[in-house]
Amino acid sequence: MLGFLKKYKFFFGVMAIFSVIVISLFYSALNPKKTLKIYNPSDVNPELVDSTIQYISKYHTIADFSFVNQNGKTITQKDYEGKIYVADFFFTTCGSICPKMTTNLVEVQKAIINNPKVLLLSHTVFPEIDSVAVLKAYAIKNGINDSKWNLVTGDKKAIYTMARKSYLAVKLGKPSELYDMVHTENFVLVDAKKRVRGFYDGTNKEDVKRLIEDINFLSNE
């Protein structure tokens, strides 16, 4: 018996390695590793993307920006450099989807409050109404933590450009008004390399739960 094993030890060794590989492949197929897609303009509903960039299929990143937050502080890409963050678009007098979106984003804030890698960023689509003082009152009313979440206002054209050319998340308004926007319920997940990694319905609890899970996934990558 010992002689037989010695004679065929190479064969048995190969079979053992082959078996391990096959088992590993089956395990991977049954338990696929989680991944998050990197979104480019060509991957997204054209209604949400500026026509000048709809053809772009790779290397899309969030452009530099400069807005003013609820405390009157200028917020730029530098404040979000190397951070994972969730971006959205809203306005303080919105009575339809915004209250639910804000409530759900407060839940996200609770989930990431002790995670130094993650921030939140909400842009008003009505900067002519949402002044710094108005945003501050809104932040206080909704329990927004200034260290984790910026509500920003600024030039309407600049906000529009970010919405359509960077975050790929806001529809056009009246065709006659180039910078008239209809904001959507989308929460946009951005990774530490300024790439769009997901879109979530900010009015849907299950989607918000998925967002929190994906934030944790990116945090642990």
Stockholm file with secondary structure:
# STOCKHOLM 1.0

chainA/1-221         MLGFLKKYKFFFGVMAIFSVIVISLFYSALNPKKTLKIYNPSDVNPELVDSTIQYISKYHTIADFSFVNQNGKTITQKDYEGKIYVADFFFTTCGSICPKMTTNLVEVQKAIINNPKVLLLSHTVFPEIDSVAVLKAYAIKNGINDSKWNLVTGDKKAIYTMARKSYLAVKLGKPSELYDMVHTENFVLVDAKKRVRGFYDGTNKEDVKRLIEDINFLSNE
#=GR chainA/1-221 SS CHHHHHHTHHHHHHHHHHHHHHHHHHHHHHSCCCCCCCBCGGGSCGGGSCTTTTTCCSCCCCCCCEEEETTSCEEEGGGGTTCEEEEEEECTTCCSSHHHHHHHHHHHHHHHTTCTTEEEEEEESCTTTCCHHHHHHHHHHTTCCTTTEEEEECCHHHHHHHIIIIICCEEECCTTSTTCEEECSEEEEECTTSCEEEEEETTCHHHHHHHHHHHHHHHTC
#=GC SS_cons         CHHHHHHTHHHHHHHHHHHHHHHHHHHHHHSCCCCCCCBCGGGSCGGGSCTTTTTCCSCCCCCCCEEEETTSCEEEGGGGTTCEEEEEEECTTCCSSHHHHHHHHHHHHHHHTTCTTEEEEEEESCTTTCCHHHHHHHHHHTTCCTTTEEEEECCHHHHHHHIIIIICCEEECCTTSTTCEEECSEEEEECTTSCEEEEEETTCHHHHHHHHHHHHHHHTC
//
